[in-house]
Amino acid sequence: MKFKLIMLIIGTLILTSMASAQIEFPTSADEIYKTNTTISLSQSCFNNGTYCSGNAQCNVTIFSPNVTLLVNNQAMTNQIAFHNYSLINTDTTSKGVYEYRILCQDGIYSNFESFNFEVTPTGTSPTIAQTLFYALMILLAVGFFLITLYGFLRIEWSNQRDPEGYLININDMKYVKIILFFFMYALLIWLSFLGMAVNNNFLYFDLGTNMFENIFYVLTAGIYPLILGLVAIGIISYINDKKLEEVFTRGLRTK
């Protein structure tokens, strides 16, 4: 009876030790990589406190940020101290968090673990200072735009006339209105650039990035025609005002 009890205890200890002697993966911090670059994913494999043997086989499955299957249960290269798998640059075009799952088999022992890595345009994660900077720039841009818009809408374009429609005074503020319109246009370019930068570096929203990029390039392309148009309007208005002013100074009434 005692012999059976001792054998039962020994058997239990052996089974417990075998159950605990599984493959283990060290805790790995999430890595950040740059878009459109080759990435080598490496992970150490431990079996009962030591590196897995040279016969250990690890397979990896990788999902992109939009949950597209990039790699399906492919074998990793066994480097004894670690196993690795490389993603080529065409696999890292999407921005965001990728998930990869590793299944390792070493003799009778096996284990499975999931890890993450992030891909950003710069290869770094935005800091609090950068977040505050972009937030401040957006607030300033929106604030300046609203102030400029208010001034643009408040300023009259036409010259001052009496109830009968005759000229009373030349309105020189129309030229300020032209300048304000140019500043509004420039601020729209600034806002579209900030929208593109925020989407590209923080939100990883490709549709939003493309939209702001298109707006930015269209507005930028139109800056020179706009300048020429505003200058032409200003010159024409100045010539007309000078003619009206000459008539007005002679004491003649004009509409």
Helices and strands as residue ranges (DSSP letters): H 2-20, E 23-24, E 31-34, E 39-43, E 46-47, E 50-51, E 57-63, E 69-75, E 77-78, E 83-87, G 89-91, E 96-106, E 109-120, H 128-154, E 160-161, E 167-169, H 174-198, I 199-203, H 206-221, H 223-249
